[in-house]
Amino acid sequence: MRVGIIGYGSMGKMLLWQFAENAGLDKDDLWVSNRSQDKLEEAGNISTISDNRSLASRSDIVFVCVRPGDLKSVLEEIRDVIKPEALLVSLNGSIPFDLIHKVIENKTAKVIPSVTAEIRRSQTLVCFDDKVSENDKEDLRSLLSVIGNIIELPESEMGMGSELVSCMPGFIASVFDVICTSAGKHTSIPEDQIVRMVLSTMSATGDLMLSNELSFGDVVSRVATKGGITEEGTRVIYDNMPDTADLLFEKTLEKRNLTSEAAKSSFGG
């Protein structure tokens, strides 16, 4: 299986290095191309290709890791050289399959990784068009498994799915940034130590819940004894956080829709 990656931005770079180190691909079966050749100097021993057409012509799976506004031009560039049987993989969730197929007819998947792929713990979203065979799906799942778990969703749910896994590290980090800042106002414990304490407890709590199949309510009931200190704190959160959470998803999904419409307009959709 020969894998090509078009685009050496944050996602393309992450996929390239994870595939190179963990996917068991031969050196001659993994390639990357990028508009700016200077960026590819850091790829070292990984095969770099000077243009997208050469990469697409020799790859069985072509990952396109470019900005929404650049996707159409890249697809137009490679459509007459990509192998008819090759699987096209878009890392852009904003452009639907029907618009992609107005430009290029190849079977297509969409993939949304998380930044946690850097430590091989991504919850990676994937959806497939109706041209993709079970063998194709298995090949892609096998490749993506080196960066974490794979969650298959219908195309219509990729937006909300992205909020829950791709955007969520940012949401979580911002929430605990606020908590740690507030905690610092009430203690002489150094800021870096507060952050380490909270992050370690957060990580361990998630592992505990997954290992023991606990719900959020299970953890709250185990820690927040009736009439105790933790119960007082959880009451504040349950009383005040729902409105913030509702507003978060309202605003982010609204922004996602605007982004999607702008991306579609670049395709004339």
GUFINU-722143 format. One record per residue (C-alpha): y, z, x. Coordinates in steps of 0.02 Angstrom, whole numbers, padded with zeros to 5 digits, always signed. Example, Ala and Ser with C-alpha at 12.3 -4.5 7.8 and 13.67 -1.06 7.14 Angstrom:
REM residues 2
-00225+00390+00615
-00053+00357+00684
//
This chain:
REM residues 269
+00000+00000+00000
+00166-00055+00073
+00320+00041+00021
+00500-00016+00037
+00656+00088+00006
+00823+00003-00027
+00967+00122+00006
+00980+00261+00135
+01088+00382+00037
+01035+00560-00002
+00887+00513-00112
+00829+00364-00010
+00838+00465+00149
+00741+00609+00072
+00603+00494+00006
+00590+00400+00170
+00564+00555+00276
+00446+00639+00153
+00340+00482+00138
+00341+00458+00327
+00286+00635+00363
+00170+00674+00218
+00108+00519+00125
-00015+00458+00256
+00065+00286+00266
+00046+00183+00424
+00207+00152+00520
+00201-00032+00475
+00183+00005+00288
+00347+00098+00260
+00517+00014+00274
+00697+00050+00233
+00851-00059+00217
+01033-00011+00192
+01199-00098+00171
+01269-00006+00323
+01155-00032+00472
+01237+00109+00571
+01162+00239+00454
+00987+00176+00493
+00999+00222+00676
+00940+00399+00634
+00779+00329+00556
+00705+00329+00731
+00528+00260+00735
+00527+00217+00550
+00535+00030+00521
+00707-00029+00470
+00742-00199+00395
+00909-00284+00405
+00914-00353+00229
+00849-00309+00056
+00766-00477+00027
+00652-00461+00178
+00604-00286+00125
+00567-00336-00056
+00464-00486-00006
+00336-00382+00088
+00327-00221-00016
+00202-00172-00152
+00317-00034-00216
+00506-00058-00203
+00614+00097-00225
+00795+00053-00267
+00904+00202-00221
+01081+00139-00251
+01228+00187-00360
+01228+00127-00541
+01368+00003-00507
+01267-00077-00366
+01099-00088-00454
+01125-00256-00539
+01181-00344-00382
+01031-00277-00285
+00911-00334-00420
+00991-00506-00424
+00975-00514-00235
+00788-00480-00231
+00724-00553-00395
+00668-00720-00322
+00579-00644-00171
+00498-00484-00236
+00311-00501-00262
+00270-00536-00446
+00141-00395-00442
+00256-00270-00354
+00310-00111-00442
+00498-00089-00451
+00556+00093-00450
+00734+00134-00498
+00807+00303-00453
+00945+00276-00579
+00915+00353-00750
+01069+00275-00829
+01007+00095-00841
+00872+00068-00974
+00721-00040-00946
+00781-00175-01065
+00938-00207-00961
+00840-00205-00798
+00723-00336-00868
+00868-00450-00912
+00892-00465-00724
+00716-00446-00653
+00547-00459-00739
+00441-00347-00629
+00350-00198-00700
+00466-00050-00680
+00466+00139-00667
+00611+00261-00662
+00601+00414-00550
+00717+00565-00546
+00678+00687-00404
+00759+00856-00373
+00845+00916-00215
+00699+01038-00200
+00596+00888-00141
+00662+00934+00031
+00540+01080+00030
+00407+00982-00067
+00437+01078-00228
+00524+00947-00333
+00492+00935-00519
+00499+00745-00515
+00527+00651-00678
+00448+00482-00704
+00439+00356-00845
+00358+00185-00854
+00388+00025-00948
+00245-00052-01045
+00204-00174-00904
+00147-00038-00785
-00042-00022-00770
-00139+00139-00751
-00177+00092-00570
+00008+00069-00538
+00044+00238-00615
-00088+00321-00509
-00021+00242-00349
+00155+00302-00388
+00098+00476-00438
-00002+00490-00276
+00151+00442-00175
+00269+00558-00267
+00148+00705-00261
+00199+00735-00080
+00370+00798-00140
+00306+00913-00278
+00250+00907-00459
+00265+00754-00571
+00322+00761-00751
+00302+00604-00856
+00426+00586-00999
+00470+00447-01121
+00624+00350-01069
+00724+00426-01212
+00702+00602-01140
+00745+00565-00958
+00926+00619-00986
+00887+00795-01046
+00743+00804-00924
+00867+00771-00784
+00974+00916-00844
+00823+01031-00833
+00759+00983-00661
+00879+00873-00562
+01042+00958-00615
+00966+01131-00635
+00976+01183-00451
+01164+01160-00463
+01172+01255-00627
+01065+01398-00557
+01166+01405-00397
+01331+01415-00492
+01266+01552-00608
+01206+01661-00465
+01362+01623-00364
+01462+01702-00506
+01342+01850-00516
+01348+01882-00329
+01538+01869-00326
+01550+01994-00468
+01427+02112-00384
+01532+02109-00228
+01677+02186-00323
+01574+02343-00355
+01490+02375-00188
+01517+02383+00000
+01355+02287+00032
+01400+02132+00137
+01413+01969+00041
+01277+01880+00139
+01157+02024+00107
+01196+02022-00080
+01156+01836-00084
+00991+01859+00011
+00939+02002-00104
+00976+01903-00262
+00899+01739-00199
+00739+01825-00141
+00722+01918-00305
+00757+01759-00405
+00627+01660-00308
+00497+01799-00322
+00530+01818-00509
+00498+01632-00537
+00337+01640-00436
+00282+01795-00531
+00312+01711-00699
+00220+01552-00650
+00074+01643-00568
+00048+01763-00714
+00104+01644-00852
+00241+01762-00907
+00381+01715-01026
+00562+01762-00997
+00541+01890-01135
+00388+01963-01048
+00489+01996-00890
+00636+02069-00987
+00523+02188-01083
+00436+02245-00924
+00598+02283-00831
+00719+02330-00970
+00651+02496-01033
+00722+02553-01199
+00887+02643-01176
+00889+02605-00990
+01010+02523-00869
+00927+02352-00867
+00926+02345-01057
+01114+02370-01055
+01135+02224-00935
+01017+02106-01028
+01108+02144-01190
+01271+02083-01111
+01186+01922-01056
+01104+01887-01224
+01266+01925-01316
+01379+01818-01207
+01279+01683-01119
+01218+01577-01269
+01391+01504-01300
+01410+01460-01115
+01237+01380-01109
+01271+01279-01266
+01436+01219-01195
+01354+01176-01029
+01230+01057-01110
+01360+00990-01231
+01475+00942-01088
+01343+00878-00967
+01256+00771-01097
+01425+00703-01152
+01463+00658-00972
+01290+00582-00952
+01320+00470-01103
+01488+00413-01032
+01407+00378-00864
+01267+00282-00948
+01389+00175-01047
+01487+00135-00890
+01327+00089-00798
+01270-00021-00942
+01436-00113-00940
+01402-00165-00760
+01250-00256-00830
+01349-00331-00971
+01252-00221-01093
//
